[in-house]
Amino acid sequence: MGVGHAKGRLRPARRFDSRGSIIIGALVTVFVLSLLGVALFDLAVVENRLILGSDCDVRAFYAAEAGLQVAYKNVNTWFP
């Protein structure tokens, strides 16, 4: 065995071991993007409920207005 042979020698300890930091960064990124996706989905659901509620309000308004017109015509036929 010669002088520069590395068998049996330990590697020098790294000051900062960065193994696995990429995986942790990727997991944090996936987690943040998942939270953003869930928030956007929830926002879309709320927006859809508002639109459907608005549609029902418009239908109710027109139905009430039609009822008033029928009542007005009936009153005019009773009292000419």
N, CA, C and O atoms as a CHARMM CRD file, in Angstrom:
* protein
*
  320
    1    1 MET  N      0.84900  -1.16100   0.00000 PROA 1      0.00000
    2    1 MET  CA     0.00000   0.00000   0.00000 PROA 1      0.00000
    3    1 MET  C      0.88600   1.21300   0.00000 PROA 1      0.00000
    4    1 MET  O      1.80200   1.38300   0.80500 PROA 1      0.00000
    5    2 GLY  N      0.54800   2.04800  -0.96400 PROA 2      0.00000
    6    2 GLY  CA     1.38000   3.22200  -1.15500 PROA 2      0.00000
    7    2 GLY  C      0.91200   4.40700  -0.34700 PROA 2      0.00000
    8    2 GLY  O     -0.10200   4.36300   0.34900 PROA 2      0.00000
    9    3 VAL  N      1.66600   5.43900  -0.46000 PROA 3      0.00000
   10    3 VAL  CA     1.34800   6.64600   0.30700 PROA 3      0.00000
   11    3 VAL  C      0.10900   7.33000  -0.24000 PROA 3      0.00000
   12    3 VAL  O     -0.12700   8.04200   0.73600 PROA 3      0.00000
   13    4 GLY  N     -0.57000   7.53500  -0.85600 PROA 4      0.00000
   14    4 GLY  CA    -1.75200   8.25600  -1.31100 PROA 4      0.00000
   15    4 GLY  C     -2.97200   7.37600  -1.45700 PROA 4      0.00000
   16    4 GLY  O     -3.99200   7.78200  -2.01300 PROA 4      0.00000
   17    5 HSD  N     -2.84800   6.16100  -0.94700 PROA 5      0.00000
   18    5 HSD  CA    -3.96300   5.24100  -1.08700 PROA 5      0.00000
   19    5 HSD  C     -5.05700   5.61100  -0.07300 PROA 5      0.00000
   20    5 HSD  O     -4.76900   5.79700   1.11000 PROA 5      0.00000
   21    6 ALA  N     -6.32200   5.71700  -0.54100 PROA 6      0.00000
   22    6 ALA  CA    -7.40200   6.23600   0.29800 PROA 6      0.00000
   23    6 ALA  C     -8.22100   5.15100   0.96500 PROA 6      0.00000
   24    6 ALA  O     -9.19400   5.45300   1.65700 PROA 6      0.00000
   25    7 LYS  N     -7.85300   3.90000   0.77400 PROA 7      0.00000
   26    7 LYS  CA    -8.67100   2.84700   1.35600 PROA 7      0.00000
   27    7 LYS  C     -8.54500   2.88000   2.87800 PROA 7      0.00000
   28    7 LYS  O     -7.44900   2.91500   3.43700 PROA 7      0.00000
   29    8 GLY  N     -9.69200   2.87000   3.51300 PROA 8      0.00000
   30    8 GLY  CA    -9.69500   2.89300   4.95900 PROA 8      0.00000
   31    8 GLY  C     -9.69800   4.28800   5.55000 PROA 8      0.00000
   32    8 GLY  O     -9.86300   4.44200   6.76000 PROA 8      0.00000
   33    9 ARG  N     -9.52100   5.29300   4.73400 PROA 9      0.00000
   34    9 ARG  CA    -9.55700   6.66500   5.25600 PROA 9      0.00000
   35    9 ARG  C    -10.98800   7.18100   5.27300 PROA 9      0.00000
   36    9 ARG  O    -11.79100   6.82200   4.41200 PROA 9      0.00000
   37   10 LEU  N    -11.29300   7.98600   6.20600 PROA 10     0.00000
   38   10 LEU  CA   -12.60700   8.62500   6.28200 PROA 10     0.00000
   39   10 LEU  C    -12.59300   9.91100   5.48600 PROA 10     0.00000
   40   10 LEU  O    -11.58900  10.62000   5.42100 PROA 10     0.00000
   41   11 ARG  N    -13.72900  10.19200   4.88500 PROA 11     0.00000
   42   11 ARG  CA   -13.82200  11.47200   4.18300 PROA 11     0.00000
   43   11 ARG  C    -13.87200  12.58000   5.20200 PROA 11     0.00000
   44   11 ARG  O    -14.40100  12.39900   6.29900 PROA 11     0.00000
   45   12 PRO  N    -13.33500  13.71000   4.85400 PROA 12     0.00000
   46   12 PRO  CA   -13.42500  14.82400   5.80200 PROA 12     0.00000
   47   12 PRO  C    -14.88300  15.23800   5.98500 PROA 12     0.00000
   48   12 PRO  O    -15.65400  15.25700   5.02600 PROA 12     0.00000
   49   13 ALA  N    -15.24500  15.56000   7.19000 PROA 13     0.00000
   50   13 ALA  CA   -16.62300  15.95300   7.48600 PROA 13     0.00000
   51   13 ALA  C    -16.93100  17.27600   6.80600 PROA 13     0.00000
   52   13 ALA  O    -16.15000  18.22600   6.85500 PROA 13     0.00000
   53   14 ARG  N    -18.08500  17.30700   6.17700 PROA 14     0.00000
   54   14 ARG  CA   -18.51400  18.56100   5.55000 PROA 14     0.00000
   55   14 ARG  C    -19.01900  19.49200   6.63400 PROA 14     0.00000
   56   14 ARG  O    -19.59100  19.06800   7.63900 PROA 14     0.00000
   57   15 ARG  N    -18.79500  20.75200   6.40400 PROA 15     0.00000
   58   15 ARG  CA   -19.26000  21.72500   7.38500 PROA 15     0.00000
   59   15 ARG  C    -20.78900  21.81400   7.36200 PROA 15     0.00000
   60   15 ARG  O    -21.42800  21.81900   8.41400 PROA 15     0.00000
   61   16 PHE  N    -21.37200  21.88400   6.16400 PROA 16     0.00000
   62   16 PHE  CA   -22.82200  21.90200   6.00100 PROA 16     0.00000
   63   16 PHE  C    -23.18800  20.77100   5.06300 PROA 16     0.00000
   64   16 PHE  O    -22.76100  20.75400   3.90800 PROA 16     0.00000
   65   17 ASP  N    -23.96400  19.84000   5.54400 PROA 17     0.00000
   66   17 ASP  CA   -24.38400  18.72700   4.70800 PROA 17     0.00000
   67   17 ASP  C    -25.64900  19.14600   3.97100 PROA 17     0.00000
   68   17 ASP  O    -26.69700  19.33200   4.59000 PROA 17     0.00000
   69   18 SER  N    -25.55700  19.29600   2.66000 PROA 18     0.00000
   70   18 SER  CA   -26.68600  19.79800   1.87800 PROA 18     0.00000
   71   18 SER  C    -27.46200  18.67500   1.21100 PROA 18     0.00000
   72   18 SER  O    -28.35400  18.93500   0.40300 PROA 18     0.00000
   73   19 ARG  N    -27.13700  17.43400   1.53700 PROA 19     0.00000
   74   19 ARG  CA   -27.89000  16.33200   0.94700 PROA 19     0.00000
   75   19 ARG  C    -29.32200  16.36300   1.47000 PROA 19     0.00000
   76   19 ARG  O    -29.54800  16.46400   2.67600 PROA 19     0.00000
   77   20 GLY  N    -30.27500  16.27800   0.56900 PROA 20     0.00000
   78   20 GLY  CA   -31.68000  16.28600   0.95600 PROA 20     0.00000
   79   20 GLY  C    -32.31300  17.65800   0.96500 PROA 20     0.00000
   80   20 GLY  O    -33.53100  17.77200   1.10100 PROA 20     0.00000
   81   21 SER  N    -31.52200  18.69600   0.82300 PROA 21     0.00000
   82   21 SER  CA   -32.11100  20.04100   0.84700 PROA 21     0.00000
   83   21 SER  C    -32.95400  20.29600  -0.39500 PROA 21     0.00000
   84   21 SER  O    -33.92100  21.05500  -0.33700 PROA 21     0.00000
   85   22 ILE  N    -32.60400  19.67600  -1.51200 PROA 22     0.00000
   86   22 ILE  CA   -33.40600  19.82800  -2.73200 PROA 22     0.00000
   87   22 ILE  C    -34.77100  19.17600  -2.53400 PROA 22     0.00000
   88   22 ILE  O    -35.79100  19.72600  -2.95100 PROA 22     0.00000
   89   23 ILE  N    -34.79000  18.02300  -1.90700 PROA 23     0.00000
   90   23 ILE  CA   -36.06300  17.33300  -1.67200 PROA 23     0.00000
   91   23 ILE  C    -36.94100  18.14900  -0.73500 PROA 23     0.00000
   92   23 ILE  O    -38.14600  18.26100  -0.96200 PROA 23     0.00000
   93   24 ILE  N    -36.36900  18.71000   0.29500 PROA 24     0.00000
   94   24 ILE  CA   -37.15100  19.52800   1.22800 PROA 24     0.00000
   95   24 ILE  C    -37.67200  20.77600   0.52100 PROA 24     0.00000
   96   24 ILE  O    -38.82100  21.16800   0.72000 PROA 24     0.00000
   97   25 GLY  N    -36.84300  21.39200  -0.29200 PROA 25     0.00000
   98   25 GLY  CA   -37.29600  22.55700  -1.05700 PROA 25     0.00000
   99   25 GLY  C    -38.42400  22.19800  -2.00800 PROA 25     0.00000
  100   25 GLY  O    -39.38800  22.95100  -2.14900 PROA 25     0.00000
  101   26 ALA  N    -38.30600  21.04300  -2.66500 PROA 26     0.00000
  102   26 ALA  CA   -39.36400  20.60700  -3.57700 PROA 26     0.00000
  103   26 ALA  C    -40.65400  20.30800  -2.81700 PROA 26     0.00000
  104   26 ALA  O    -41.74000  20.64400  -3.29000 PROA 26     0.00000
  105   27 LEU  N    -40.54800  19.68700  -1.65600 PROA 27     0.00000
  106   27 LEU  CA   -41.74400  19.39600  -0.86000 PROA 27     0.00000
  107   27 LEU  C    -42.42000  20.66900  -0.37100 PROA 27     0.00000
  108   27 LEU  O    -43.64700  20.76100  -0.37300 PROA 27     0.00000
  109   28 VAL  N    -41.63800  21.64100   0.04400 PROA 28     0.00000
  110   28 VAL  CA   -42.20800  22.92400   0.47300 PROA 28     0.00000
  111   28 VAL  C    -42.90600  23.59900  -0.70300 PROA 28     0.00000
  112   28 VAL  O    -43.99400  24.15300  -0.54700 PROA 28     0.00000
  113   29 THR  N    -42.28000  23.55300  -1.87900 PROA 29     0.00000
  114   29 THR  CA   -42.88400  24.15800  -3.06700 PROA 29     0.00000
  115   29 THR  C    -44.19400  23.46600  -3.42500 PROA 29     0.00000
  116   29 THR  O    -45.18500  24.13100  -3.72400 PROA 29     0.00000
  117   30 VAL  N    -44.20400  22.13700  -3.39600 PROA 30     0.00000
  118   30 VAL  CA   -45.43000  21.39300  -3.69500 PROA 30     0.00000
  119   30 VAL  C    -46.50800  21.71500  -2.66700 PROA 30     0.00000
  120   30 VAL  O    -47.67600  21.85800  -3.02600 PROA 30     0.00000
  121   31 PHE  N    -46.13800  21.83000  -1.40400 PROA 31     0.00000
  122   31 PHE  CA   -47.10300  22.15400  -0.35500 PROA 31     0.00000
  123   31 PHE  C    -47.70900  23.53800  -0.57100 PROA 31     0.00000
  124   31 PHE  O    -48.92200  23.71200  -0.45800 PROA 31     0.00000
  125   32 VAL  N    -46.87100  24.51200  -0.87800 PROA 32     0.00000
  126   32 VAL  CA   -47.36200  25.88100  -1.10400 PROA 32     0.00000
  127   32 VAL  C    -48.26500  25.92300  -2.32800 PROA 32     0.00000
  128   32 VAL  O    -49.31400  26.56600  -2.29800 PROA 32     0.00000
  129   33 LEU  N    -47.87500  25.24900  -3.39900 PROA 33     0.00000
  130   33 LEU  CA   -48.71400  25.22800  -4.60100 PROA 33     0.00000
  131   33 LEU  C    -50.02700  24.49400  -4.35200 PROA 33     0.00000
  132   33 LEU  O    -51.06000  24.86500  -4.90800 PROA 33     0.00000
  133   34 SER  N    -49.99300  23.46400  -3.52500 PROA 34     0.00000
  134   34 SER  CA   -51.23200  22.76200  -3.17400 PROA 34     0.00000
  135   34 SER  C    -52.16700  23.66900  -2.38600 PROA 34     0.00000
  136   34 SER  O    -53.37200  23.69300  -2.63800 PROA 34     0.00000
  137   35 LEU  N    -51.62000  24.41000  -1.43900 PROA 35     0.00000
  138   35 LEU  CA   -52.44600  25.36200  -0.68400 PROA 35     0.00000
  139   35 LEU  C    -53.04800  26.41700  -1.59900 PROA 35     0.00000
  140   35 LEU  O    -54.21200  26.78800  -1.44600 PROA 35     0.00000
  141   36 LEU  N    -52.26500  26.89400  -2.54000 PROA 36     0.00000
  142   36 LEU  CA   -52.76500  27.88100  -3.49600 PROA 36     0.00000
  143   36 LEU  C    -53.88000  27.28800  -4.35000 PROA 36     0.00000
  144   36 LEU  O    -54.88600  27.95000  -4.60700 PROA 36     0.00000
  145   37 GLY  N    -53.70900  26.05300  -4.78900 PROA 37     0.00000
  146   37 GLY  CA   -54.74500  25.38900  -5.57700 PROA 37     0.00000
  147   37 GLY  C    -56.03100  25.20500  -4.80000 PROA 37     0.00000
  148   37 GLY  O    -57.11600  25.42600  -5.33700 PROA 37     0.00000
  149   38 VAL  N    -55.92600  24.80300  -3.54000 PROA 38     0.00000
  150   38 VAL  CA   -57.11800  24.62500  -2.70500 PROA 38     0.00000
  151   38 VAL  C    -57.81100  25.96500  -2.48600 PROA 38     0.00000
  152   38 VAL  O    -59.03900  26.03900  -2.52100 PROA 38     0.00000
  153   39 ALA  N    -57.04600  27.01000  -2.26400 PROA 39     0.00000
  154   39 ALA  CA   -57.63400  28.34100  -2.05700 PROA 39     0.00000
  155   39 ALA  C    -58.34600  28.82400  -3.31700 PROA 39     0.00000
  156   39 ALA  O    -59.43800  29.38700  -3.23400 PROA 39     0.00000
  157   40 LEU  N    -57.73900  28.60800  -4.47500 PROA 40     0.00000
  158   40 LEU  CA   -58.38100  29.02700  -5.72500 PROA 40     0.00000
  159   40 LEU  C    -59.63800  28.21000  -6.00200 PROA 40     0.00000
  160   40 LEU  O    -60.62600  28.74600  -6.50400 PROA 40     0.00000
  161   41 PHE  N    -59.60900  26.92400  -5.68300 PROA 41     0.00000
  162   41 PHE  CA   -60.79500  26.09200  -5.86200 PROA 41     0.00000
  163   41 PHE  C    -61.92300  26.57100  -4.95800 PROA 41     0.00000
  164   41 PHE  O    -63.07200  26.65600  -5.39100 PROA 41     0.00000
  165   42 ASP  N    -61.60300  26.88300  -3.71100 PROA 42     0.00000
  166   42 ASP  CA   -62.60500  27.38500  -2.77600 PROA 42     0.00000
  167   42 ASP  C    -63.17700  28.71500  -3.25600 PROA 42     0.00000
  168   42 ASP  O    -64.37900  28.95800  -3.14200 PROA 42     0.00000
  169   43 LEU  N    -62.32400  29.56200  -3.78400 PROA 43     0.00000
  170   43 LEU  CA   -62.78600  30.83900  -4.32600 PROA 43     0.00000
  171   43 LEU  C    -63.72900  30.62400  -5.50200 PROA 43     0.00000
  172   43 LEU  O    -64.73000  31.32900  -5.63000 PROA 43     0.00000
  173   44 ALA  N    -63.42100  29.65900  -6.36000 PROA 44     0.00000
  174   44 ALA  CA   -64.29200  29.36600  -7.49900 PROA 44     0.00000
  175   44 ALA  C    -65.64600  28.84100  -7.03300 PROA 44     0.00000
  176   44 ALA  O    -66.67400  29.17800  -7.62000 PROA 44     0.00000
  177   45 VAL  N    -65.65600  28.02600  -5.99000 PROA 45     0.00000
  178   45 VAL  CA   -66.92200  27.50000  -5.46200 PROA 45     0.00000
  179   45 VAL  C    -67.76900  28.63400  -4.89700 PROA 45     0.00000
  180   45 VAL  O    -68.97300  28.69200  -5.14500 PROA 45     0.00000
  181   46 VAL  N    -67.15400  29.52600  -4.14900 PROA 46     0.00000
  182   46 VAL  CA   -67.88400  30.66500  -3.58000 PROA 46     0.00000
  183   46 VAL  C    -68.41900  31.56000  -4.69400 PROA 46     0.00000
  184   46 VAL  O    -69.55900  32.02000  -4.63300 PROA 46     0.00000
  185   47 GLU  N    -67.60000  31.80400  -5.70300 PROA 47     0.00000
  186   47 GLU  CA   -68.03700  32.64000  -6.83100 PROA 47     0.00000
  187   47 GLU  C    -69.21400  31.99600  -7.55500 PROA 47     0.00000
  188   47 GLU  O    -70.14600  32.68800  -7.96300 PROA 47     0.00000
  189   48 ASN  N    -69.17300  30.68200  -7.71300 PROA 48     0.00000
  190   48 ASN  CA   -70.27100  29.97700  -8.37000 PROA 48     0.00000
  191   48 ASN  C    -71.55300  30.09700  -7.55800 PROA 48     0.00000
  192   48 ASN  O    -72.63200  30.28300  -8.12100 PROA 48     0.00000
  193   49 ARG  N    -71.43900  29.99200  -6.24100 PROA 49     0.00000
  194   49 ARG  CA   -72.62700  30.15700  -5.39100 PROA 49     0.00000
  195   49 ARG  C    -73.20100  31.56300  -5.51000 PROA 49     0.00000
  196   49 ARG  O    -74.42000  31.73700  -5.53300 PROA 49     0.00000
  197   50 LEU  N    -72.33700  32.55700  -5.58700 PROA 50     0.00000
  198   50 LEU  CA   -72.82100  33.93300  -5.73300 PROA 50     0.00000
  199   50 LEU  C    -73.54700  34.12300  -7.05700 PROA 50     0.00000
  200   50 LEU  O    -74.58000  34.79000  -7.11700 PROA 50     0.00000
  201   51 ILE  N    -73.00400  33.53500  -8.11800 PROA 51     0.00000
  202   51 ILE  CA   -73.63900  33.67000  -9.43000 PROA 51     0.00000
  203   51 ILE  C    -74.99700  32.98300  -9.43100 PROA 51     0.00000
  204   51 ILE  O    -75.97300  33.53800  -9.93600 PROA 51     0.00000
  205   52 LEU  N    -75.06700  31.77700  -8.86900 PROA 52     0.00000
  206   52 LEU  CA   -76.34400  31.06700  -8.82500 PROA 52     0.00000
  207   52 LEU  C    -77.34900  31.80500  -7.95300 PROA 52     0.00000
  208   52 LEU  O    -78.53200  31.86100  -8.28900 PROA 52     0.00000
  209   53 GLY  N    -76.90200  32.36500  -6.85100 PROA 53     0.00000
  210   53 GLY  CA   -77.79100  33.14000  -5.99500 PROA 53     0.00000
  211   53 GLY  C    -78.29800  34.37800  -6.69800 PROA 53     0.00000
  212   53 GLY  O    -79.46500  34.74300  -6.55400 PROA 53     0.00000
  213   54 SER  N    -77.43600  35.02600  -7.45600 PROA 54     0.00000
  214   54 SER  CA   -77.83100  36.20900  -8.20800 PROA 54     0.00000
  215   54 SER  C    -78.86500  35.85200  -9.26300 PROA 54     0.00000
  216   54 SER  O    -79.81200  36.60700  -9.48500 PROA 54     0.00000
  217   55 ASP  N    -78.69300  34.70400  -9.91800 PROA 55     0.00000
  218   55 ASP  CA   -79.64200  34.25500 -10.93000 PROA 55     0.00000
  219   55 ASP  C    -81.00900  34.01500 -10.30400 PROA 55     0.00000
  220   55 ASP  O    -82.03200  34.37700 -10.88700 PROA 55     0.00000
  221   56 CYS  N    -81.03300  33.41200  -9.13100 PROA 56     0.00000
  222   56 CYS  CA   -82.30900  33.18000  -8.43200 PROA 56     0.00000
  223   56 CYS  C    -82.95000  34.50200  -8.02300 PROA 56     0.00000
  224   56 CYS  O    -84.17100  34.64400  -8.08700 PROA 56     0.00000
  225   57 ASP  N    -82.14600  35.46000  -7.60800 PROA 57     0.00000
  226   57 ASP  CA   -82.67400  36.77100  -7.23400 PROA 57     0.00000
  227   57 ASP  C    -83.31200  37.46500  -8.42900 PROA 57     0.00000
  228   57 ASP  O    -84.37200  38.07700  -8.30000 PROA 57     0.00000
  229   58 VAL  N    -82.67700  37.37200  -9.58000 PROA 58     0.00000
  230   58 VAL  CA   -83.22000  38.00300 -10.79100 PROA 58     0.00000
  231   58 VAL  C    -84.53200  37.34000 -11.17800 PROA 58     0.00000
  232   58 VAL  O    -85.49000  38.02400 -11.53800 PROA 58     0.00000
  233   59 ARG  N    -84.58600  36.01500 -11.10800 PROA 59     0.00000
  234   59 ARG  CA   -85.83100  35.30800 -11.43700 PROA 59     0.00000
  235   59 ARG  C    -86.94700  35.69200 -10.46500 PROA 59     0.00000
  236   59 ARG  O    -88.09100  35.89300 -10.87200 PROA 59     0.00000
  237   60 ALA  N    -86.61000  35.79000  -9.19500 PROA 60     0.00000
  238   60 ALA  CA   -87.61700  36.16700  -8.19800 PROA 60     0.00000
  239   60 ALA  C    -88.11800  37.58500  -8.44900 PROA 60     0.00000
  240   60 ALA  O    -89.30900  37.85600  -8.29900 PROA 60     0.00000
  241   61 PHE  N    -87.22100  38.48900  -8.82800 PROA 61     0.00000
  242   61 PHE  CA   -87.62000  39.86200  -9.11400 PROA 61     0.00000
  243   61 PHE  C    -88.59500  39.91400 -10.28400 PROA 61     0.00000
  244   61 PHE  O    -89.62600  40.58300 -10.20900 PROA 61     0.00000
  245   62 TYR  N    -88.26700  39.20200 -11.37400 PROA 62     0.00000
  246   62 TYR  CA   -89.14800  39.22500 -12.54000 PROA 62     0.00000
  247   62 TYR  C    -90.48500  38.54500 -12.24900 PROA 62     0.00000
  248   62 TYR  O    -91.52000  38.97500 -12.75700 PROA 62     0.00000
  249   63 ALA  N    -90.47200  37.49100 -11.43800 PROA 63     0.00000
  250   63 ALA  CA   -91.73200  36.83500 -11.07000 PROA 63     0.00000
  251   63 ALA  C    -92.59600  37.77300 -10.23300 PROA 63     0.00000
  252   63 ALA  O    -93.81000  37.84000 -10.42400 PROA 63     0.00000
  253   64 ALA  N    -91.97400  38.49300  -9.31000 PROA 64     0.00000
  254   64 ALA  CA   -92.72800  39.44200  -8.48600 PROA 64     0.00000
  255   64 ALA  C    -93.26800  40.58300  -9.33500 PROA 64     0.00000
  256   64 ALA  O    -94.40100  41.02200  -9.14100 PROA 64     0.00000
  257   65 GLU  N    -92.46800  41.05800 -10.26800 PROA 65     0.00000
  258   65 GLU  CA   -92.93000  42.14300 -11.13600 PROA 65     0.00000
  259   65 GLU  C    -94.08500  41.68200 -12.01900 PROA 65     0.00000
  260   65 GLU  O    -95.03400  42.43400 -12.23900 PROA 65     0.00000
  261   66 ALA  N    -94.01200  40.45500 -12.52500 PROA 66     0.00000
  262   66 ALA  CA   -95.11500  39.92100 -13.33400 PROA 66     0.00000
  263   66 ALA  C    -96.37200  39.78100 -12.47900 PROA 66     0.00000
  264   66 ALA  O    -97.47500  40.05400 -12.95200 PROA 66     0.00000
  265   67 GLY  N    -96.21400  39.35900 -11.23100 PROA 67     0.00000
  266   67 GLY  CA   -97.36400  39.26300 -10.33500 PROA 67     0.00000
  267   67 GLY  C    -97.99200  40.62000 -10.07800 PROA 67     0.00000
  268   67 GLY  O    -99.21600  40.73500 -10.02100 PROA 67     0.00000
  269   68 LEU  N    -97.17000  41.64800  -9.92200 PROA 68     0.00000
  270   68 LEU  CA   -97.70600  43.00300  -9.73800 PROA 68     0.00000
  271   68 LEU  C    -98.46300  43.47800 -10.97200 PROA 68     0.00000
  272   68 LEU  O    -99.49900  44.13200 -10.85400 PROA 68     0.00000
  273   69 GLN  N    -97.95200  43.15500 -12.14600 PROA 69     0.00000
  274   69 GLN  CA   -98.64600  43.56000 -13.37500 PROA 69     0.00000
  275   69 GLN  C    -99.99800  42.86700 -13.49400 PROA 69     0.00000
  276   69 GLN  O   -100.97700  43.49200 -13.90300 PROA 69     0.00000
  277   70 VAL  N   -100.06500  41.58400 -13.14300 PROA 70     0.00000
  278   70 VAL  CA  -101.34000  40.85700 -13.17600 PROA 70     0.00000
  279   70 VAL  C   -102.30400  41.45800 -12.15700 PROA 70     0.00000
  280   70 VAL  O   -103.48200  41.65200 -12.45800 PROA 70     0.00000
  281   71 ALA  N   -101.81800  41.74900 -10.96600 PROA 71     0.00000
  282   71 ALA  CA  -102.68200  42.34600  -9.94000 PROA 71     0.00000
  283   71 ALA  C   -103.17000  43.72000 -10.38200 PROA 71     0.00000
  284   71 ALA  O   -104.33100  44.06000 -10.15200 PROA 71     0.00000
  285   72 TYR  N   -102.31600  44.51000 -11.00700 PROA 72     0.00000
  286   72 TYR  CA  -102.70400  45.84000 -11.48500 PROA 72     0.00000
  287   72 TYR  C   -103.79800  45.72700 -12.54800 PROA 72     0.00000
  288   72 TYR  O   -104.75200  46.50500 -12.54600 PROA 72     0.00000
  289   73 LYS  N   -103.65700  44.76100 -13.45400 PROA 73     0.00000
  290   73 LYS  CA  -104.68700  44.57300 -14.48900 PROA 73     0.00000
  291   73 LYS  C   -105.99900  44.11000 -13.86600 PROA 73     0.00000
  292   73 LYS  O   -107.07100  44.54400 -14.28700 PROA 73     0.00000
  293   74 ASN  N   -105.92200  43.23200 -12.86400 PROA 74     0.00000
  294   74 ASN  CA  -107.14900  42.76700 -12.20200 PROA 74     0.00000
  295   74 ASN  C   -107.84500  43.90700 -11.47100 PROA 74     0.00000
  296   74 ASN  O   -109.07200  44.00300 -11.50200 PROA 74     0.00000
  297   75 VAL  N   -107.08400  44.76300 -10.82000 PROA 75     0.00000
  298   75 VAL  CA  -107.67700  45.89700 -10.11800 PROA 75     0.00000
  299   75 VAL  C   -108.32300  46.84400 -11.12200 PROA 75     0.00000
  300   75 VAL  O   -109.39900  47.38000 -10.85500 PROA 75     0.00000
  301   76 ASN  N   -107.68800  47.05800 -12.27000 PROA 76     0.00000
  302   76 ASN  CA  -108.25200  47.95300 -13.28400 PROA 76     0.00000
  303   76 ASN  C   -109.52800  47.38400 -13.89500 PROA 76     0.00000
  304   76 ASN  O   -110.39800  48.14700 -14.31500 PROA 76     0.00000
  305   77 THR  N   -109.65900  46.05500 -13.95500 PROA 77     0.00000
  306   77 THR  CA  -110.90500  45.48900 -14.49700 PROA 77     0.00000
  307   77 THR  C   -112.02500  45.53300 -13.45900 PROA 77     0.00000
  308   77 THR  O   -113.19800  45.58000 -13.83100 PROA 77     0.00000
  309   78 TRP  N   -111.69200  45.51800 -12.16800 PROA 78     0.00000
  310   78 TRP  CA  -112.71800  45.59800 -11.13900 PROA 78     0.00000
  311   78 TRP  C   -113.25800  47.01900 -11.00100 PROA 78     0.00000
  312   78 TRP  O   -114.45300  47.23200 -10.79800 PROA 78     0.00000
  313   79 PHE  N   -112.34100  47.99000 -11.11700 PROA 79     0.00000
  314   79 PHE  CA  -112.74000  49.38900 -10.96300 PROA 79     0.00000
  315   79 PHE  C   -112.37900  50.15000 -12.23000 PROA 79     0.00000
  316   79 PHE  O   -111.29000  50.71600 -12.32000 PROA 79     0.00000
  317   80 PRO  N   -113.26200  50.17300 -13.19300 PROA 80     0.00000
  318   80 PRO  CA  -112.93800  50.85100 -14.46600 PROA 80     0.00000
  319   80 PRO  C   -112.89600  52.34300 -14.38100 PROA 80     0.00000
  320   80 PRO  O   -112.63600  53.01100 -15.38200 PROA 80     0.00000
